[in-house]
Amino acid sequence: MTTSTHDADLIRRLGGPSKVAELIAIDKRGGAQRVQNWMVRGIPAAIKVKYPHIFMPELANAQHTPAQGA
C-alpha cells in the first residue's frame, strides 16, 4: 500500500475531507478541497507531525506508554 493510498484510507476513516479539515481547523473556504488533494498526493509530513494524535495515533500512544522492560 502506498503512502497516498494509506492516507486516503485514513481520511475516509476519519469522516472524509470536510471532517478532517474541521478536525485540524483549516480555513472553511478551501479547507475540504485541500484535504481532498491529500487523498491523491498524501498528507504532508508537517501536518502529520503537527497532529500526531489524529494522523499517527499509534505513534502518539506509544510516546505515552512506559518503556517495556526498563
MMTF fields as JSON, N, C-alpha, C and O atoms, coordinates in Angstrom:
{
  "mmtfVersion": "1.0.0",
  "mmtfProducer": "UNKNOWN",
  "numBonds": 279,
  "numAtoms": 280,
  "numGroups": 70,
  "numChains": 1,
  "numModels": 1,
  "chainsPerModel": [1],
  "groupsPerChain": [70],
  "chainIdList": ["A"],
  "bondAtomList": [4, 2, 8, 6, 12, 10, 16, 14, 20, 18, 24, 22, 28, 26, 32, 30, 36, 34, 40, 38, 44, 42, 48, 46, 52, 50, 56, 54, 60, 58, 64, 62, 68, 66, 72, 70, 76, 74, 80, 78, 84, 82, 88, 86, 92, 90, 96, 94, 100, 98, 104, 102, 108, 106, 112, 110, 116, 114, 120, 118, 124, 122, 128, 126, 132, 130, 136, 134, 140, 138, 144, 142, 148, 146, 152, 150, 156, 154, 160, 158, 164, 162, 168, 166, 172, 170, 176, 174, 180, 178, 184, 182, 188, 186, 192, 190, 196, 194, 200, 198, 204, 202, 208, 206, 212, 210, 216, 214, 220, 218, 224, 222, 228, 226, 232, 230, 236, 234, 240, 238, 244, 242, 248, 246, 252, 250, 256, 254, 260, 258, 264, 262, 268, 266, 272, 270, 276, 274],
  "bondOrderList": [1, 1, 1, 1, 1, 1, 1, 1, 1, 1, 1, 1, 1, 1, 1, 1, 1, 1, 1, 1, 1, 1, 1, 1, 1, 1, 1, 1, 1, 1, 1, 1, 1, 1, 1, 1, 1, 1, 1, 1, 1, 1, 1, 1, 1, 1, 1, 1, 1, 1, 1, 1, 1, 1, 1, 1, 1, 1, 1, 1, 1, 1, 1, 1, 1, 1, 1, 1, 1],
  "groupList": [{"groupName": "MET", "atomNameList": ["N", "CA", "C", "O"], "elementList": ["N", "C", "C", "O"], "formalChargeList": [0, 0, 0, 0], "bondAtomList": [1, 0, 2, 1, 3, 2], "bondOrderList": [1, 1, 2], "singleLetterCode": "M", "chemCompType": "L-PEPTIDE LINKING"}, {"groupName": "THR", "atomNameList": ["N", "CA", "C", "O"], "elementList": ["N", "C", "C", "O"], "formalChargeList": [0, 0, 0, 0], "bondAtomList": [1, 0, 2, 1, 3, 2], "bondOrderList": [1, 1, 2], "singleLetterCode": "T", "chemCompType": "L-PEPTIDE LINKING"}, {"groupName": "SER", "atomNameList": ["N", "CA", "C", "O"], "elementList": ["N", "C", "C", "O"], "formalChargeList": [0, 0, 0, 0], "bondAtomList": [1, 0, 2, 1, 3, 2], "bondOrderList": [1, 1, 2], "singleLetterCode": "S", "chemCompType": "L-PEPTIDE LINKING"}, {"groupName": "HIS", "atomNameList": ["N", "CA", "C", "O"], "elementList": ["N", "C", "C", "O"], "formalChargeList": [0, 0, 0, 0], "bondAtomList": [1, 0, 2, 1, 3, 2], "bondOrderList": [1, 1, 2], "singleLetterCode": "H", "chemCompType": "L-PEPTIDE LINKING"}, {"groupName": "ASP", "atomNameList": ["N", "CA", "C", "O"], "elementList": ["N", "C", "C", "O"], "formalChargeList": [0, 0, 0, 0], "bondAtomList": [1, 0, 2, 1, 3, 2], "bondOrderList": [1, 1, 2], "singleLetterCode": "D", "chemCompType": "L-PEPTIDE LINKING"}, {"groupName": "ALA", "atomNameList": ["N", "CA", "C", "O"], "elementList": ["N", "C", "C", "O"], "formalChargeList": [0, 0, 0, 0], "bondAtomList": [1, 0, 2, 1, 3, 2], "bondOrderList": [1, 1, 2], "singleLetterCode": "A", "chemCompType": "L-PEPTIDE LINKING"}, {"groupName": "LEU", "atomNameList": ["N", "CA", "C", "O"], "elementList": ["N", "C", "C", "O"], "formalChargeList": [0, 0, 0, 0], "bondAtomList": [1, 0, 2, 1, 3, 2], "bondOrderList": [1, 1, 2], "singleLetterCode": "L", "chemCompType": "L-PEPTIDE LINKING"}, {"groupName": "ILE", "atomNameList": ["N", "CA", "C", "O"], "elementList": ["N", "C", "C", "O"], "formalChargeList": [0, 0, 0, 0], "bondAtomList": [1, 0, 2, 1, 3, 2], "bondOrderList": [1, 1, 2], "singleLetterCode": "I", "chemCompType": "L-PEPTIDE LINKING"}, {"groupName": "ARG", "atomNameList": ["N", "CA", "C", "O"], "elementList": ["N", "C", "C", "O"], "formalChargeList": [0, 0, 0, 0], "bondAtomList": [1, 0, 2, 1, 3, 2], "bondOrderList": [1, 1, 2], "singleLetterCode": "R", "chemCompType": "L-PEPTIDE LINKING"}, {"groupName": "GLY", "atomNameList": ["N", "CA", "C", "O"], "elementList": ["N", "C", "C", "O"], "formalChargeList": [0, 0, 0, 0], "bondAtomList": [1, 0, 2, 1, 3, 2], "bondOrderList": [1, 1, 2], "singleLetterCode": "G", "chemCompType": "PEPTIDE LINKING"}, {"groupName": "PRO", "atomNameList": ["N", "CA", "C", "O"], "elementList": ["N", "C", "C", "O"], "formalChargeList": [0, 0, 0, 0], "bondAtomList": [1, 0, 2, 1, 3, 2], "bondOrderList": [1, 1, 2], "singleLetterCode": "P", "chemCompType": "L-PEPTIDE LINKING"}, {"groupName": "LYS", "atomNameList": ["N", "CA", "C", "O"], "elementList": ["N", "C", "C", "O"], "formalChargeList": [0, 0, 0, 0], "bondAtomList": [1, 0, 2, 1, 3, 2], "bondOrderList": [1, 1, 2], "singleLetterCode": "K", "chemCompType": "L-PEPTIDE LINKING"}, {"groupName": "VAL", "atomNameList": ["N", "CA", "C", "O"], "elementList": ["N", "C", "C", "O"], "formalChargeList": [0, 0, 0, 0], "bondAtomList": [1, 0, 2, 1, 3, 2], "bondOrderList": [1, 1, 2], "singleLetterCode": "V", "chemCompType": "L-PEPTIDE LINKING"}, {"groupName": "GLU", "atomNameList": ["N", "CA", "C", "O"], "elementList": ["N", "C", "C", "O"], "formalChargeList": [0, 0, 0, 0], "bondAtomList": [1, 0, 2, 1, 3, 2], "bondOrderList": [1, 1, 2], "singleLetterCode": "E", "chemCompType": "L-PEPTIDE LINKING"}, {"groupName": "GLN", "atomNameList": ["N", "CA", "C", "O"], "elementList": ["N", "C", "C", "O"], "formalChargeList": [0, 0, 0, 0], "bondAtomList": [1, 0, 2, 1, 3, 2], "bondOrderList": [1, 1, 2], "singleLetterCode": "Q", "chemCompType": "L-PEPTIDE LINKING"}, {"groupName": "ASN", "atomNameList": ["N", "CA", "C", "O"], "elementList": ["N", "C", "C", "O"], "formalChargeList": [0, 0, 0, 0], "bondAtomList": [1, 0, 2, 1, 3, 2], "bondOrderList": [1, 1, 2], "singleLetterCode": "N", "chemCompType": "L-PEPTIDE LINKING"}, {"groupName": "TRP", "atomNameList": ["N", "CA", "C", "O"], "elementList": ["N", "C", "C", "O"], "formalChargeList": [0, 0, 0, 0], "bondAtomList": [1, 0, 2, 1, 3, 2], "bondOrderList": [1, 1, 2], "singleLetterCode": "W", "chemCompType": "L-PEPTIDE LINKING"}, {"groupName": "TYR", "atomNameList": ["N", "CA", "C", "O"], "elementList": ["N", "C", "C", "O"], "formalChargeList": [0, 0, 0, 0], "bondAtomList": [1, 0, 2, 1, 3, 2], "bondOrderList": [1, 1, 2], "singleLetterCode": "Y", "chemCompType": "L-PEPTIDE LINKING"}, {"groupName": "PHE", "atomNameList": ["N", "CA", "C", "O"], "elementList": ["N", "C", "C", "O"], "formalChargeList": [0, 0, 0, 0], "bondAtomList": [1, 0, 2, 1, 3, 2], "bondOrderList": [1, 1, 2], "singleLetterCode": "F", "chemCompType": "L-PEPTIDE LINKING"}],
  "groupTypeList": [0, 1, 1, 2, 1, 3, 4, 5, 4, 6, 7, 8, 8, 6, 9, 9, 10, 2, 11, 12, 5, 13, 6, 7, 5, 7, 4, 11, 8, 9, 9, 5, 14, 8, 12, 14, 15, 16, 0, 12, 8, 9, 7, 10, 5, 5, 7, 11, 12, 11, 17, 10, 3, 7, 18, 0, 10, 13, 6, 5, 15, 5, 14, 3, 1, 10, 5, 14, 9, 5],
  "groupIdList": [1, 2, 3, 4, 5, 6, 7, 8, 9, 10, 11, 12, 13, 14, 15, 16, 17, 18, 19, 20, 21, 22, 23, 24, 25, 26, 27, 28, 29, 30, 31, 32, 33, 34, 35, 36, 37, 38, 39, 40, 41, 42, 43, 44, 45, 46, 47, 48, 49, 50, 51, 52, 53, 54, 55, 56, 57, 58, 59, 60, 61, 62, 63, 64, 65, 66, 67, 68, 69, 70],
  "secStructList": [7, 7, 2, 2, 2, 2, 2, 2, 2, 2, 2, 2, 2, 6, 6, 7, 2, 2, 2, 2, 2, 2, 2, 6, 6, 7, 7, 6, 6, 6, 2, 2, 2, 2, 2, 2, 2, 2, 2, 2, 2, 7, 7, 7, 2, 2, 2, 2, 2, 2, 7, 2, 2, 2, 2, 7, 2, 2, 2, 2, 2, 2, 2, 6, 1, 7, 7, 6, 6, 7],
  "xCoordList": [0.856, 0.0, 0.895, 1.796, 0.645, 1.441, 1.018, -0.057, 1.873, 1.572, 0.292, -0.54, 0.118, -1.087, -2.332, -3.387, -2.235, -3.379, -3.708, -4.876, -2.675, -2.879, -3.499, -4.436, -2.983, -3.508, -4.956, -5.772, -5.283, -6.658, -7.593, -8.688, -7.169, -7.981, -8.161, -9.252, -7.105, -7.177, -8.152, -8.965, -8.08, -9.006, -10.446, -11.331, -10.685, -12.038, -12.491, -13.624, -11.604, -11.965, -12.251, -13.062, -11.587, -11.805, -13.081, -13.453, -13.748, -15.009, -14.997, -15.992, -13.891, -13.824, -13.123, -12.801, -12.894, -12.147, -12.746, -12.007, -14.057, -14.67, -14.46, -14.152, -14.624, -14.452, -12.997, -12.727, -12.06, -10.643, -10.261, -9.529, -10.748, -10.485, -10.998, -10.345, -12.156, -12.729, -11.877, -11.623, -11.437, -10.632, -9.331, -8.896, -8.715, -7.434, -7.585, -6.599, -8.838, -9.164, -8.466, -7.884, -8.532, -8.034, -9.213, -10.363, -8.926, -9.951, -11.178, -11.084, -12.308, -13.583, -13.632, -14.155, -13.095, -13.08, -11.858, -10.734, -12.063, -10.97, -10.318, -9.498, -10.656, -10.043, -10.353, -9.462, -11.616, -12.003, -11.328, -10.932, -11.194, -10.52, -9.044, -8.47, -8.446, -7.036, -6.847, -5.923, -7.721, -7.645, -7.959, -7.344, -8.9, -9.217, -7.957, -7.709, -7.176, -5.932, -4.957, -4.204, -4.971, -4.085, -4.429, -3.578, -5.658, -6.055, -5.299, -5.14, -4.836, -4.055, -2.562, -1.754, -2.203, -0.795, -0.187, 1.035, -1.027, -0.558, -0.642, -0.563, -0.799, -0.868, 0.545, 1.464, 0.74, 2.078, 2.653, 1.939, 3.94, 4.607, 4.441, 4.252, 4.508, 4.377, 3.012, 2.908, 1.976, 0.63, 0.574, 0.0, 1.168, 1.182, 1.903, 1.461, 3.005, 3.78, 3.026, 3.076, 2.339, 1.587, 0.393, 0.015, -0.205, -1.394, -1.185, -1.929, -0.186, 0.084, -1.075, -1.274, -1.841, -2.966, -4.057, -4.863, -4.087, -5.073, -4.486, -5.115, -3.296, -2.732, -1.753, -1.474, -1.233, -0.31, -0.639, 0.222, -1.876, -2.273, -1.417, -1.184, -0.939, -0.097, 1.204, 1.712, 1.745, 2.966, 2.67, 3.429, 1.584, 1.207, 0.958, 1.358, 0.302, 0.035, 1.317, 1.468, 2.231, 3.497, 4.331, 5.063, 4.234, 5.004, 4.516, 5.261, 3.258, 2.684, 2.702, 2.235, 3.235, 3.29, 4.668, 5.673, 4.738, 6.053, 6.84, 6.259, 8.146, 9.008, 8.887, 8.845, 8.832, 8.754, 10.138, 11.131, 10.211, 11.453, 12.52, 13.696, 12.122, 13.104, 13.381, 14.186],
  "yCoordList": [-1.184, 0.0, 1.238, 1.36, 2.147, 3.378, 4.343, 4.212, 5.303, 6.297, 7.043, 7.244, 7.463, 8.218, 7.357, 7.862, 6.054, 5.155, 5.017, 5.061, 4.85, 4.757, 6.043, 6.002, 7.186, 8.477, 8.667, 9.18, 8.259, 8.38, 7.53, 7.971, 6.319, 5.455, 6.082, 6.037, 6.658, 7.302, 8.475, 8.626, 9.298, 10.434, 9.938, 10.52, 8.874, 8.298, 7.808, 8.064, 7.099, 6.579, 7.7, 7.537, 8.834, 9.974, 10.752, 11.669, 10.389, 11.04, 11.83, 12.476, 11.797, 12.474, 13.823, 14.303, 14.421, 15.684, 16.82, 17.543, 16.988, 18.086, 17.902, 18.859, 16.675, 16.385, 16.577, 17.142, 16.111, 16.268, 17.75, 18.194, 18.507, 19.951, 20.598, 21.479, 20.165, 20.68, 20.26, 21.069, 18.993, 18.483, 19.254, 19.485, 19.648, 20.354, 21.862, 22.597, 22.31, 23.743, 24.505, 25.566, 23.944, 24.725, 25.477, 25.065, 26.564, 27.51, 26.852, 25.85, 27.442, 26.933, 26.992, 26.078, 28.05, 28.182, 27.466, 27.942, 26.359, 25.645, 24.57, 23.803, 24.498, 23.503, 22.081, 21.234, 21.812, 20.459, 20.091, 18.941, 21.042, 20.77, 20.467, 19.596, 21.186, 20.948, 19.52, 18.821, 19.094, 17.727, 16.713, 15.648, 17.034, 16.145, 15.919, 14.797, 16.952, 16.813, 15.854, 15.149, 15.83, 14.926, 13.465, 12.59, 13.197, 11.815, 11.283, 10.071, 12.159, 11.761, 11.948, 11.073, 13.083, 13.45, 12.927, 12.847, 12.572, 12.177, 13.354, 14.513, 13.041, 14.08, 14.607, 13.817, 15.93, 16.477, 16.065, 16.023, 15.765, 15.343, 16.378, 16.015, 17.651, 18.705, 18.645, 18.917, 18.293, 18.167, 16.95, 17.016, 15.836, 14.63, 14.883, 14.425, 15.61, 15.905, 16.874, 16.75, 17.823, 18.815, 18.187, 18.627, 17.149, 16.496, 14.984, 14.22, 14.532, 13.09, 12.286, 11.128, 12.89, 12.185, 11.859, 10.956, 12.584, 12.33, 11.444, 10.467, 11.768, 11.104, 9.974, 9.142, 9.933, 8.866, 8.407, 8.464, 7.952, 7.63, 6.544, 6.57, 5.573, 4.516, 5.092, 4.619, 6.088, 6.743, 7.625, 7.627, 8.363, 9.241, 8.417, 8.825, 7.261, 6.397, 5.773, 5.621, 5.412, 4.806, 5.783, 5.366, 7.055, 8.061, 8.2, 8.659, 7.805, 7.948, 6.638, 6.589, 5.585, 4.29, 4.11, 4.36, 3.676, 3.454, 2.388, 1.463, 2.532, 1.592, 0.199, 0.059, -0.808, -2.186, -2.654, -2.402, -3.306, -3.903, -2.906, -3.257, -1.688, -0.676, -0.722, 0.062],
  "zCoordList": [0.0, 0.0, 0.0, 0.83, -0.925, -0.991, 0.103, 0.689, 0.365, 1.398, 1.083, 1.967, -0.18, -0.525, -0.392, -0.008, -0.704, -0.536, 0.941, 1.329, 1.767, 3.215, 3.739, 4.536, 3.296, 3.744, 3.303, 4.068, 2.075, 1.587, 2.44, 2.787, 2.776, 3.639, 5.015, 5.583, 5.544, 6.855, 6.824, 7.736, 5.795, 5.672, 5.605, 6.232, 4.855, 4.791, 6.164, 6.572, 6.883, 8.214, 9.204, 10.116, 9.024, 9.918, 9.595, 10.327, 8.503, 8.171, 6.881, 6.55, 6.135, 4.852, 4.943, 6.03, 3.785, 3.732, 4.563, 5.231, 4.533, 5.296, 6.791, 7.502, 7.268, 8.698, 9.116, 10.176, 8.29, 8.626, 8.637, 9.521, 7.672, 7.65, 8.929, 9.488, 9.39, 10.634, 11.839, 12.732, 11.862, 12.98, 13.171, 14.3, 12.064, 12.177, 12.014, 11.954, 11.943, 11.931, 10.81, 11.035, 9.587, 8.456, 7.864, 8.013, 7.205, 6.778, 6.152, 5.443, 6.437, 5.931, 4.407, 3.768, 3.824, 2.362, 1.818, 1.98, 1.192, 0.565, 1.417, 0.912, 2.673, 3.556, 3.14, 3.103, 2.825, 2.404, 1.084, 0.895, 0.182, -1.092, -0.867, -1.521, 0.053, 0.377, 0.897, 0.481, 1.802, 2.334, 1.237, 1.182, 0.377, -0.759, -1.607, -2.051, -1.832, -2.591, -1.909, -2.58, -0.58, 0.153, -0.102, 0.061, -0.498, -0.779, -1.993, -2.135, -2.859, -4.036, -3.764, -4.077, -3.184, -3.005, -1.712, -1.587, -0.756, 0.57, 1.53, 1.124, 2.784, 3.814, 4.038, 4.252, 3.995, 4.202, 5.56, 6.562, 5.575, 6.808, 7.917, 9.078, 7.574, 8.583, 9.272, 10.468, 8.528, 9.102, 10.016, 11.103, 9.582, 10.418, 11.744, 12.797, 11.681, 12.887, 13.796, 15.019, 13.205, 13.988, 14.704, 15.789, 14.088, 14.641, 14.753, 14.138, 15.525, 15.584, 16.174, 15.805, 17.088, 17.692, 16.671, 16.896, 15.558, 14.503, 13.415, 13.01, 12.939, 11.773, 12.092, 11.229, 13.304, 13.71, 15.132, 16.01, 15.37, 16.746, 17.386, 18.595, 16.57, 17.139, 17.676, 18.694, 17.022, 17.486, 18.693, 19.662, 18.64, 19.747, 21.007, 22.097, 20.871, 22.024, 22.548, 23.76, 21.682, 22.091, 22.908, 23.805, 22.616, 23.344, 24.773, 25.639, 25.037, 26.365, 27.149, 28.287, 26.549, 27.194, 27.809, 27.143, 29.079, 29.696, 28.922, 28.356, 28.908, 28.192, 28.815, 30.037, 27.981, 28.424, 28.886, 28.203, 29.996, 30.469, 30.909, 31.005, 31.171, 31.557, 33.033, 33.535]
}
